[in-house]
């Protein structure tokens, strides 16, 4: 199959530049355009670069940013990767879908739409079929797929593995979220340094609703939300990348800790069966050390090289008073951001939707 022409929207932002990183030399997709607002028109990518932990190729760094004009971009590409702010993303992504473009969005504007999947390919690949019910798909072939909020993504994969094996009844989650989750430049330094900020607007509500949509079912015409109870507390901490989350779970069954470790470590999903380029061979890495996972050591978990940062690390598994406890770590701008959307597009490509 020939490569699919794609573009990045919001190419000057952190998520937009993670998209560029994930799409460079991609086997399925040809990156044909980088788009942002008029103030960046004509600038080379290297002039607006925010990535500090990845070396892009010289030819990529020399590419120029163009002003995003929906009709012009839509004529050039089959798919766009959206790193736009939610207030802009909502109508812009709809315009692209109406033009016949497939939209893979990191924004939250369409996540709770009744015909738009919040997709994590290891968790709910069957939800991708919902795009066929979107009005744009029947008329133009366009559609919208969203990834989950970055904090939701990190825990969704291990929760899927646990729920499938033992049944999850209640979830208590507390998040310790990295500064990069607030975008660039993010939280003011004097607010963030040596501090914990116990409030992130809308974050707790997103976790509590998005998990139930993803871990629910799709019956061919509508989403049926899971009836599990989800309770979240969210805080911002002075870490650059990597969301750490504590989980306390009430399960239907009571596996031993060894059984739970084996279930998590052996979990594989459809992306692994299909050998999608950005899919980690092991989507869940179980850490048995007493003090892991840690952002400084574990955010880039995942193999092969294209899947670095796409695995979720789980550690400190414990069982007491009828509840199971663990810590989960994920890379919020890779697995929880651009990488998640790229994996969604790879699944769509494998399913013949592109």
Secondary structure by P-SEA (a helix, b strand, c coil): ccbbbbcccccccaaaaaaaaaacccccccccccccccccccccccccccccccccccccccbbbbcccaaaaaaccccccccccccccaaaaaaaaaabbbbbccccccccccccccccccccccccccccccccccccccbbbbbccaaaaaaaaaaaaaaacccccbbbbbbbcccccccccccccccccccccccccaaaaaaacaaaaaaccccccbbbbbcbbbbbbbbbccccbbbbbbbbbbccccccaaaaaaaaaacccccccccccccccccbbbbcccccccccccccccccccccccbbbbccccccccbbbbbbbccccccccaaaaaaaaaaaaaaccc
